[in-house]
């Protein structure tokens, strides 16, 4: 087994799976709700999208050769609602994700032995990858929860519906459930 290749494939799979969750959640939110924060201490979906897009673009542009915190990035501005349209938000979102995924797909086993900088702090490449995955998934969880709130009774669950685990298991195991102990 090639551990480096498995690690990179699993990482790409995790990022893509979480992006699919976010995209499916975003599709259930009305345009006018994208910019609604629950209170002054929370971010709207639009702001979280701006932040993820900015973070991914900064971290994954020239990943191996430049600091992950690019001089041109204005992180604080990412947390100010630009009032961008859904399409503008999605365009930024997709650019950030494309930067991440294209970079991950070009990494080799040898690249995993390198160090990169994030805000001047050295990280092993696997640590930098996992840091980005954890950070991105944290914010995707926020998006999903806010989308669920804003969709209200029109929400379509993104995973196995509450109370339907056994049905799911039966369907996906061909009826070969695990016997209770």
C-alpha positions as CSV (number, residue, x, y, z in Angstrom):
1,X,0.0,0.0,0.0
2,X,1.3,3.5,-0.9
3,X,0.5,5.4,2.3
4,X,1.2,8.8,0.6
5,X,-1.2,8.1,-2.3
6,X,-3.8,6.8,0.1
7,X,-3.4,9.9,2.4
8,X,-3.8,12.3,-0.6
9,X,-6.8,10.3,-2.0
10,X,-8.5,10.2,1.4
11,X,-7.9,13.9,1.9
12,X,-9.3,14.8,-1.5
13,X,-12.3,12.5,-0.8
14,X,-12.9,14.2,2.6
15,X,-12.7,17.7,1.1
16,X,-15.0,16.8,-1.9
17,X,-17.5,15.1,0.4
18,X,-17.7,18.1,2.7
19,X,-18.0,20.5,-0.3
20,X,-21.0,18.4,-1.6
21,X,-22.7,18.7,1.8
22,X,-22.2,22.5,1.8
23,X,-23.4,22.8,-1.8
24,X,-26.5,20.7,-1.1
25,X,-27.2,22.8,2.0
26,X,-26.6,26.1,0.1
27,X,-29.1,25.0,-2.6
28,X,-31.8,24.9,0.0
29,X,-31.3,28.5,1.2
30,X,-33.3,31.4,-0.4
31,X,-31.1,34.2,-1.8
32,X,-32.4,36.7,0.8
33,X,-31.3,34.4,3.7
34,X,-27.7,34.1,2.6
35,X,-26.9,37.4,4.2
36,X,-28.8,36.9,7.4
37,X,-26.8,36.4,10.6
38,X,-28.6,35.0,13.6
39,X,-27.2,37.7,15.8
40,X,-24.3,40.2,16.0
41,X,-21.9,37.6,17.1
42,X,-22.5,35.1,14.3
43,X,-21.6,35.2,10.6
44,X,-24.1,34.8,7.8
45,X,-23.7,32.0,5.2
46,X,-22.4,34.6,2.8
47,X,-19.7,35.8,5.1
48,X,-18.6,32.2,5.9
49,X,-18.5,31.4,2.1
50,X,-16.3,34.6,1.6
51,X,-14.0,33.4,4.4
52,X,-13.6,29.9,3.1
53,X,-13.0,31.1,-0.4
54,X,-10.4,33.6,0.8
55,X,-8.7,31.0,3.0
56,X,-8.6,28.3,0.4
57,X,-7.3,30.7,-2.2
58,X,-4.6,32.0,0.1
59,X,-3.5,28.7,1.5
60,X,-3.5,26.7,-1.7
61,X,-2.1,29.2,-4.2
62,X,1.6,28.3,-4.6
63,X,1.2,26.0,-1.7
64,X,4.7,24.5,-1.6
65,X,6.6,27.7,-2.3
66,X,4.9,30.7,-0.6
67,X,3.5,31.4,2.9
68,X,-0.1,30.3,3.1
69,X,-1.1,33.7,4.3
70,X,-0.6,35.8,1.2
71,X,0.2,39.5,1.5
72,X,-2.7,40.5,-0.7
73,X,-5.3,38.6,1.4
74,X,-7.5,40.8,3.5
75,X,-8.8,38.3,6.1
76,X,-10.7,40.9,8.1
77,X,-12.6,42.0,5.1
78,X,-13.8,38.4,4.5
79,X,-15.9,38.9,7.7
80,X,-17.7,41.9,6.4
81,X,-20.7,41.1,4.3
82,X,-20.1,42.3,0.8
83,X,-23.8,41.9,-0.1
84,X,-22.6,39.9,-3.1
85,X,-25.2,38.1,-5.1
86,X,-25.6,34.3,-4.9
87,X,-23.8,34.0,-8.2
88,X,-20.9,36.2,-7.1
89,X,-20.6,34.2,-3.9
90,X,-20.7,30.9,-5.7
91,X,-18.0,32.1,-8.2
92,X,-15.6,33.0,-5.3
93,X,-16.5,29.8,-3.6
94,X,-15.8,27.7,-6.7
95,X,-12.5,29.5,-7.3
96,X,-11.3,28.7,-3.8
97,X,-12.3,25.1,-4.0
98,X,-10.7,24.7,-7.5
99,X,-7.4,26.1,-6.1
100,X,-7.5,23.6,-3.3
101,X,-8.4,20.6,-5.3
102,X,-6.1,21.3,-8.3
103,X,-3.2,21.7,-5.9
104,X,-4.0,18.5,-3.9
105,X,-4.2,16.6,-7.2
106,X,-0.7,17.7,-8.2
107,X,1.0,16.8,-4.9
108,X,3.3,13.8,-4.9
109,X,4.6,11.5,-2.2
110,X,7.8,13.5,-2.1
111,X,5.9,16.7,-1.5
112,X,4.6,15.2,1.7
113,X,8.1,15.3,3.1
114,X,8.4,19.1,2.7
115,X,7.5,21.9,5.0
116,X,5.4,24.9,4.2
117,X,4.8,28.2,6.0
118,X,1.5,29.5,7.4
119,X,1.8,33.0,8.8
120,X,5.5,32.4,9.1
121,X,5.1,29.2,11.1
122,X,6.5,26.0,9.6
123,X,4.2,23.1,9.1
124,X,4.8,19.7,7.6
125,X,2.8,19.3,4.4
126,X,0.5,16.7,6.0
127,X,-0.1,19.0,9.0
128,X,-0.9,21.9,6.7
129,X,-3.3,19.7,4.8
130,X,-5.1,18.5,7.9
131,X,-5.2,22.0,9.4
132,X,-7.0,23.2,6.2
133,X,-9.3,20.2,6.2
134,X,-10.3,20.8,9.9
135,X,-10.8,24.5,9.4
136,X,-12.8,24.1,6.3
137,X,-15.0,21.4,7.7
138,X,-15.7,23.5,10.9
139,X,-17.1,26.3,8.7
140,X,-19.0,23.8,6.5
141,X,-20.7,22.6,9.7
142,X,-21.7,26.2,10.3
143,X,-23.1,26.6,6.8
144,X,-25.1,23.4,7.1
145,X,-26.6,24.5,10.5
146,X,-27.5,27.9,9.2
147,X,-28.9,26.5,6.0
148,X,-31.0,24.1,8.1
149,X,-32.3,27.0,10.2
150,X,-33.1,29.2,7.3
151,X,-34.8,26.4,5.3
152,X,-37.1,25.6,8.2
153,X,-39.7,23.0,7.3
154,X,-38.6,22.8,3.7
155,X,-35.2,21.3,4.7
156,X,-34.2,18.1,2.9
157,X,-31.7,16.2,5.1
158,X,-28.2,15.8,3.8
159,X,-27.5,12.5,5.5
160,X,-29.6,9.6,6.8
161,X,-32.9,11.0,8.1
162,X,-33.5,10.9,11.8
163,X,-35.0,7.6,12.8
164,X,-34.2,5.9,9.5
165,X,-30.8,4.3,10.2
166,X,-32.1,0.8,10.4
167,X,-33.9,1.2,7.0
168,X,-30.8,2.6,5.5
169,X,-28.7,-0.3,6.9
170,X,-31.1,-2.9,5.6
171,X,-31.2,-1.3,2.1
172,X,-27.4,-0.9,1.9
173,X,-26.5,-4.2,3.4
174,X,-29.0,-6.2,1.4
175,X,-30.8,-7.1,4.5
176,X,-27.7,-8.5,6.2
177,X,-27.9,-6.4,9.4
178,X,-25.6,-6.9,12.4
179,X,-27.3,-9.0,15.1
180,X,-27.7,-7.1,18.4
181,X,-25.5,-8.5,21.1
